[in-house]
Each structure stands twice: as structure tokens, then as C-alpha cells.
Amino acid sequence: MAKDYRSLIKEISSYSAEIRKLQPEAMQSFHALAKAAGADGALDKKTKELIALAIGITQRCDGCIGFHTKALHALGATRLEIAETAVMSVYMGGGPALMYAADALRAYDQFAAPAP
């Protein structure tokens, strides 16, 4: 069965909200780190998101692929940029990364398509 990245990140977000209620201080710290790390600096936000996607692919993290691909689509990344990032991930992560690289392209296509 194909993965539905829109549903996947919606479900993860729901449970993350529950964790945020149970552990607000830790989750605020995590979000502050994410915001600071992702801010424009020597590298722009899109470049940082491409790096995050590559790490998500090599670490085989469906949620990472979903969230970072959605962010990349919103930042104007192209399908070709996703594919190039995926290929670098396969180069660094081998065959298992290829399986998740294909999913990153699938996730991009889902976020680029009109919402159902």
C-alpha cells in the first residue's frame, strides 16, 4: 500500500500535540531548537530543509520525509531538487536509502497535488 504523507503528518501532529501537553517544557525546547536551526543564516531555509530531508531519507524516517517535503514544497523547491537530494541520500545511504528516496518523491507529488 502506498503511503499517504498528508495523513501521516496529520496523525503525527496530533500525537505530538498530546506530548506537548504532557511535556511542555521539553517540547518548547525542541521547537526552539528547530526554529533556530532552520532560520536563514549562512545557509538559507530551503537548503537546510534539503539537508533535513536527506537525513530523513538515510535514517528511514517517514515522518521526517513528510514534514520536510511539505516544508520544501512551501518554500518553492522543485521536484528536480527533491530528486537530486534523494540521489545524494542514496549515494550516502545505499540501497535502503533508495527505498526512502522513492518515498520522498512520492511525498512531494502528494503535496504538489491539490488536496482531496
Number of C-alpha atoms within 10 A of each C-alpha: 3 6 13 13 24 16 11 14 18 14 13 13 14 11 12 13 14 12 13 14 11 11 11 13 10 12 16 12 11 12 11 12 11 11 11 11 12 17 13 13 10 7 10 11 17 20 16 18 20 21 15 18 27 29 20 24 28 23 16 19 13 18 17 19 28 28 22 23 29 22 19 24 18 12 13 10 18 13 17 10 14 21 16 15 22 27 18 17 25 21 13 13 19 13 13 14 24 20 15 24 29 15 22 28 20 20 25 24 16 19 19 15 9 7 7 5
